Amino acid sequence: MSALQALADKLADDVLAAEAELGDDRFYEKVSQVLLAASPTFQEAYITSIRVRLAERRGRIFLEKALTAKRSGGAMPEAPPDLSGGGH
């Protein structure tokens, strides 16, 4: 891992951890604006780190809901529709 990505990953972890305390679930976007003004390269690495972590969080929530449904005999959760835009 490059030093750039390591720094971006650490900042992403810290920002996402701070959002609850700050009461702002979009605070990462404000940090992104600050970074863009200072270094577009670093901002891009940071946003990638944020997106990966948010996607993992959503995937983990879906997994937990599916396992809970299976174990309790409930209905499995629906996956969101594929929005990849095939054919447009």
C-alpha positions in Angstrom: 0.0 0.0 0.0 1.3 3.4 -0.9 1.8 6.1 1.7 -0.9 8.1 -0.1 -3.5 5.3 0.3 -2.4 4.6 3.8 -3.0 8.2 4.8 -6.3 8.3 3.0 -7.5 5.1 4.6 -6.6 6.4 8.1 -8.4 9.7 7.5 -11.4 7.9 6.1 -11.5 5.7 9.2 -11.2 8.7 11.6 -13.8 10.8 9.7 -16.4 8.0 9.6 -15.8 7.3 13.3 -16.3 10.9 14.2 -19.6 11.3 12.3 -21.8 10.0 15.1 -20.2 12.3 17.6 -20.6 15.2 15.2 -24.2 14.3 14.4 -23.5 14.7 10.7 -23.6 11.6 8.5 -22.3 13.6 5.5 -19.4 15.1 7.3 -17.1 13.1 5.0 -18.2 15.3 2.1 -17.1 18.5 3.9 -13.7 16.9 4.6 -13.5 16.0 0.9 -14.0 19.7 -0.1 -11.2 20.7 2.2 -8.9 18.0 0.6 -9.9 19.0 -3.0 -8.7 22.5 -2.4 -5.4 21.2 -1.0 -4.7 18.1 -3.1 -7.0 16.6 -5.8 -4.9 13.5 -5.8 -5.3 13.0 -2.0 -9.0 13.8 -2.2 -9.5 11.1 -4.8 -7.8 8.5 -2.7 -9.8 9.6 0.4 -13.2 9.4 -1.5 -12.3 6.0 -2.7 -11.6 4.9 0.9 -14.9 6.4 2.0 -16.9 4.7 -0.7 -15.3 1.3 0.0 -16.1 1.6 3.7 -19.6 2.8 3.2 -20.2 -0.1 0.7 -18.8 -2.6 3.2 -21.1 -1.2 5.9 -24.1 -1.6 3.7 -23.1 -5.1 2.7 -22.6 -6.1 6.3 -26.1 -4.7 7.2 -27.6 -6.7 4.4 -25.8 -9.8 5.5 -26.9 -9.4 9.1 -30.5 -8.9 8.0 -30.4 -12.0 5.8 -28.9 -14.1 8.6 -31.5 -12.9 11.1 -34.3 -13.7 8.7 -33.0 -17.1 8.0 -32.5 -17.9 11.7 -36.0 -16.6 12.7 -37.9 -18.0 9.7 -38.7 -14.6 8.4 -38.6 -13.3 4.9 -35.2 -12.6 3.3 -34.4 -9.0 2.6 -34.6 -7.8 -0.9 -31.4 -6.7 -2.6 -31.5 -3.3 -4.2 -32.2 -3.3 -8.0 -29.2 -3.4 -10.3 -28.6 0.2 -11.4 -25.6 -0.5 -13.6 -27.6 0.8 -16.5 -27.0 -2.1 -18.9 -28.3 -1.1 -22.3 -28.8 2.7 -21.9 
